[in-house]
Amino acid sequence: MKKLILKILRSCPEIIQRMIRLILAIPGAIVDPKGFGFLKLMLENANVPLKYRYMLGNVPPGDILIDCGANVGLITDIGLFQEMEVYAFEPNKAALRLLNKKYANNPKVHLYPVAVSDKNTTLTFYSTEQELFDQGATIISSGAKLCKHNQSYEVECVRLVNSIKNDILPKHKHIHLLKLDVEGAEFAIMEDIITS
């Protein structure tokens, strides 16, 4: 049966494959709501590639997750499920409203309403009116034109290295995981981290 399911999966478009994987993860989550079954469902829902899931599989409680481009908090939720403390950065106003409600009384979530980069600056953030939590939102103007973004506003952008050095590391020994989904600034940020 498993071989048949895998054969069907390989022949389907990617979106169908993802839906089938989500459906197949549900029984494990029901049977194991506080363990790996539910974690597997959360990882599927957040579309975390298989090759990276081990990073979130066996985390010591209290370890640190930095979630840059937190959007609606799927990775933050995984970190909280694993009893991590989370520093989440998100400039999208619509997503921020949800995140503020979702984590209002959670002392393990530190929410920063800013974009991150390799320098402190102000950027134009482009999104659409139709998408409440626009996963195609961007700070890249050419990308905004391609995707027909019709809404924009200025956002503060902080140098991530400074936030790590000044706000996070003084309180914690190390960082377990840094997730970057920041509209193309990932390489500049990583170079800044490595050279700092």
Contacts in CASP RR format, 6 or more apart in sequence:
PFRMAT RR
TARGET T0000
AUTHOR 0000-0000-0000
METHOD contacts of the structure
MODEL  1
MKKLILKILRSCPEIIQRMIRLILAIPGAIVDPKGFGFLKLMLENANVPL
KYRYMLGNVPPGDILIDCGANVGLITDIGLFQEMEVYAFEPNKAALRLLN
KKYANNPKVHLYPVAVSDKNTTLTFYSTEQELFDQGATIISSGAKLCKHN
QSYEVECVRLVNSIKNDILPKHKHIHLLKLDVEGAEFAIMEDIITS
5 20 0 8 1.000
5 24 0 8 1.000
8 20 0 8 1.000
9 17 0 8 1.000
9 20 0 8 1.000
9 21 0 8 1.000
10 17 0 8 1.000
12 20 0 8 1.000
18 44 0 8 1.000
18 47 0 8 1.000
21 44 0 8 1.000
22 41 0 8 1.000
22 44 0 8 1.000
22 45 0 8 1.000
25 37 0 8 1.000
25 40 0 8 1.000
25 41 0 8 1.000
25 44 0 8 1.000
26 41 0 8 1.000
28 37 0 8 1.000
28 38 0 8 1.000
28 40 0 8 1.000
28 41 0 8 1.000
29 37 0 8 1.000
29 38 0 8 1.000
29 40 0 8 1.000
29 41 0 8 1.000
31 37 0 8 1.000
32 38 0 8 1.000
36 57 0 8 1.000
38 81 0 8 1.000
39 56 0 8 1.000
39 57 0 8 1.000
39 78 0 8 1.000
39 81 0 8 1.000
39 82 0 8 1.000
42 74 0 8 1.000
42 77 0 8 1.000
42 78 0 8 1.000
42 81 0 8 1.000
43 53 0 8 1.000
43 56 0 8 1.000
43 78 0 8 1.000
45 74 0 8 1.000
46 74 0 8 1.000
46 75 0 8 1.000
46 77 0 8 1.000
46 78 0 8 1.000
48 56 0 8 1.000
48 75 0 8 1.000
48 78 0 8 1.000
55 176 0 8 1.000
55 177 0 8 1.000
56 78 0 8 1.000
56 79 0 8 1.000
56 82 0 8 1.000
56 177 0 8 1.000
57 82 0 8 1.000
59 79 0 8 1.000
59 82 0 8 1.000
59 83 0 8 1.000
59 84 0 8 1.000
59 176 0 8 1.000
59 177 0 8 1.000
60 176 0 8 1.000
61 82 0 8 1.000
61 83 0 8 1.000
61 84 0 8 1.000
62 83 0 8 1.000
62 84 0 8 1.000
62 85 0 8 1.000
63 82 0 8 1.000
63 84 0 8 1.000
63 85 0 8 1.000
63 174 0 8 1.000
63 176 0 8 1.000
63 177 0 8 1.000
64 84 0 8 1.000
64 85 0 8 1.000
64 86 0 8 1.000
64 87 0 8 1.000
64 168 0 8 1.000
64 172 0 8 1.000
64 174 0 8 1.000
64 175 0 8 1.000
64 176 0 8 1.000
64 177 0 8 1.000
65 75 0 8 1.000
65 76 0 8 1.000
65 79 0 8 1.000
65 84 0 8 1.000
65 85 0 8 1.000
65 86 0 8 1.000
65 87 0 8 1.000
65 175 0 8 1.000
65 176 0 8 1.000
65 177 0 8 1.000
65 178 0 8 1.000
65 179 0 8 1.000
66 86 0 8 1.000
66 87 0 8 1.000
66 89 0 8 1.000
66 160 0 8 1.000
66 164 0 8 1.000
66 168 0 8 1.000
66 175 0 8 1.000
66 177 0 8 1.000
66 178 0 8 1.000
66 179 0 8 1.000
67 73 0 8 1.000
67 75 0 8 1.000
67 76 0 8 1.000
67 86 0 8 1.000
67 87 0 8 1.000
67 88 0 8 1.000
67 89 0 8 1.000
67 179 0 8 1.000
68 89 0 8 1.000
68 116 0 8 1.000
68 160 0 8 1.000
68 178 0 8 1.000
68 179 0 8 1.000
68 180 0 8 1.000
68 181 0 8 1.000
68 182 0 8 1.000
68 189 0 8 1.000
69 88 0 8 1.000
69 89 0 8 1.000
69 90 0 8 1.000
69 91 0 8 1.000
69 116 0 8 1.000
69 179 0 8 1.000
69 180 0 8 1.000
69 181 0 8 1.000
69 182 0 8 1.000
70 76 0 8 1.000
70 88 0 8 1.000
70 89 0 8 1.000
70 90 0 8 1.000
70 95 0 8 1.000
70 99 0 8 1.000
70 111 0 8 1.000
71 90 0 8 1.000
71 92 0 8 1.000
71 95 0 8 1.000
71 133 0 8 1.000
71 135 0 8 1.000
71 181 0 8 1.000
72 95 0 8 1.000
72 98 0 8 1.000
72 99 0 8 1.000
72 133 0 8 1.000
73 88 0 8 1.000
73 95 0 8 1.000
73 99 0 8 1.000
73 102 0 8 1.000
75 179 0 8 1.000
76 86 0 8 1.000
76 88 0 8 1.000
76 99 0 8 1.000
76 103 0 8 1.000
76 109 0 8 1.000
79 86 0 8 1.000
80 86 0 8 1.000
80 106 0 8 1.000
80 108 0 8 1.000
80 109 0 8 1.000
84 108 0 8 1.000
84 176 0 8 1.000
84 177 0 8 1.000
85 108 0 8 1.000
85 109 0 8 1.000
85 110 0 8 1.000
85 172 0 8 1.000
86 108 0 8 1.000
86 109 0 8 1.000
86 110 0 8 1.000
87 110 0 8 1.000
87 112 0 8 1.000
87 163 0 8 1.000
87 167 0 8 1.000
87 168 0 8 1.000
88 99 0 8 1.000
88 103 0 8 1.000
88 109 0 8 1.000
88 110 0 8 1.000
88 111 0 8 1.000
88 112 0 8 1.000
89 112 0 8 1.000
89 114 0 8 1.000
89 115 0 8 1.000
89 116 0 8 1.000
89 158 0 8 1.000
89 160 0 8 1.000
89 163 0 8 1.000
90 96 0 8 1.000
90 99 0 8 1.000
90 111 0 8 1.000
90 112 0 8 1.000
90 113 0 8 1.000
91 113 0 8 1.000
91 114 0 8 1.000
91 115 0 8 1.000
91 125 0 8 1.000
91 155 0 8 1.000
91 156 0 8 1.000
91 157 0 8 1.000
92 125 0 8 1.000
92 127 0 8 1.000
92 133 0 8 1.000
92 134 0 8 1.000
92 137 0 8 1.000
93 153 0 8 1.000
94 127 0 8 1.000
94 132 0 8 1.000
94 133 0 8 1.000
94 134 0 8 1.000
95 133 0 8 1.000
96 111 0 8 1.000
96 113 0 8 1.000
98 133 0 8 1.000
99 111 0 8 1.000
100 111 0 8 1.000
103 109 0 8 1.000
103 111 0 8 1.000
110 167 0 8 1.000
112 158 0 8 1.000
112 163 0 8 1.000
113 156 0 8 1.000
114 155 0 8 1.000
114 156 0 8 1.000
114 157 0 8 1.000
114 158 0 8 1.000
115 123 0 8 1.000
115 125 0 8 1.000
115 139 0 8 1.000
115 155 0 8 1.000
115 156 0 8 1.000
115 157 0 8 1.000
115 158 0 8 1.000
115 182 0 8 1.000
115 185 0 8 1.000
116 157 0 8 1.000
116 158 0 8 1.000
116 159 0 8 1.000
116 160 0 8 1.000
116 163 0 8 1.000
116 180 0 8 1.000
116 182 0 8 1.000
116 185 0 8 1.000
116 189 0 8 1.000
117 123 0 8 1.000
117 157 0 8 1.000
117 158 0 8 1.000
117 159 0 8 1.000
117 160 0 8 1.000
117 182 0 8 1.000
117 185 0 8 1.000
117 188 0 8 1.000
117 189 0 8 1.000
118 159 0 8 1.000
118 160 0 8 1.000
118 161 0 8 1.000
118 185 0 8 1.000
118 188 0 8 1.000
118 189 0 8 1.000
118 191 0 8 1.000
118 192 0 8 1.000
119 157 0 8 1.000
119 159 0 8 1.000
120 157 0 8 1.000
120 158 0 8 1.000
120 159 0 8 1.000
120 162 0 8 1.000
121 157 0 8 1.000
122 154 0 8 1.000
122 155 0 8 1.000
122 156 0 8 1.000
122 157 0 8 1.000
123 139 0 8 1.000
123 154 0 8 1.000
123 155 0 8 1.000
123 157 0 8 1.000
124 139 0 8 1.000
124 141 0 8 1.000
124 152 0 8 1.000
124 153 0 8 1.000
124 154 0 8 1.000
124 155 0 8 1.000
125 137 0 8 1.000
125 138 0 8 1.000
125 139 0 8 1.000
125 152 0 8 1.000
125 153 0 8 1.000
125 154 0 8 1.000
125 155 0 8 1.000
126 137 0 8 1.000
126 138 0 8 1.000
126 139 0 8 1.000
126 140 0 8 1.000
126 141 0 8 1.000
126 143 0 8 1.000
126 144 0 8 1.000
126 147 0 8 1.000
126 149 0 8 1.000
126 151 0 8 1.000
126 152 0 8 1.000
127 134 0 8 1.000
127 136 0 8 1.000
127 137 0 8 1.000
127 149 0 8 1.000
127 151 0 8 1.000
127 152 0 8 1.000
128 134 0 8 1.000
128 136 0 8 1.000
128 137 0 8 1.000
128 147 0 8 1.000
128 148 0 8 1.000
128 149 0 8 1.000
128 150 0 8 1.000
128 151 0 8 1.000
129 150 0 8 1.000
129 151 0 8 1.000
131 137 0 8 1.000
134 149 0 8 1.000
136 147 0 8 1.000
137 149 0 8 1.000
137 183 0 8 1.000
138 144 0 8 1.000
138 147 0 8 1.000
138 149 0 8 1.000
138 183 0 8 1.000
139 155 0 8 1.000
139 157 0 8 1.000
139 183 0 8 1.000
139 185 0 8 1.000
140 183 0 8 1.000
140 184 0 8 1.000
143 149 0 8 1.000
144 152 0 8 1.000
159 192 0 8 1.000
160 189 0 8 1.000
160 192 0 8 1.000
160 193 0 8 1.000
161 189 0 8 1.000
161 192 0 8 1.000
161 193 0 8 1.000
161 196 0 8 1.000
164 175 0 8 1.000
164 193 0 8 1.000
165 196 0 8 1.000
168 175 0 8 1.000
169 175 0 8 1.000
180 186 0 8 1.000
180 189 0 8 1.000
180 190 0 8 1.000
182 189 0 8 1.000
END
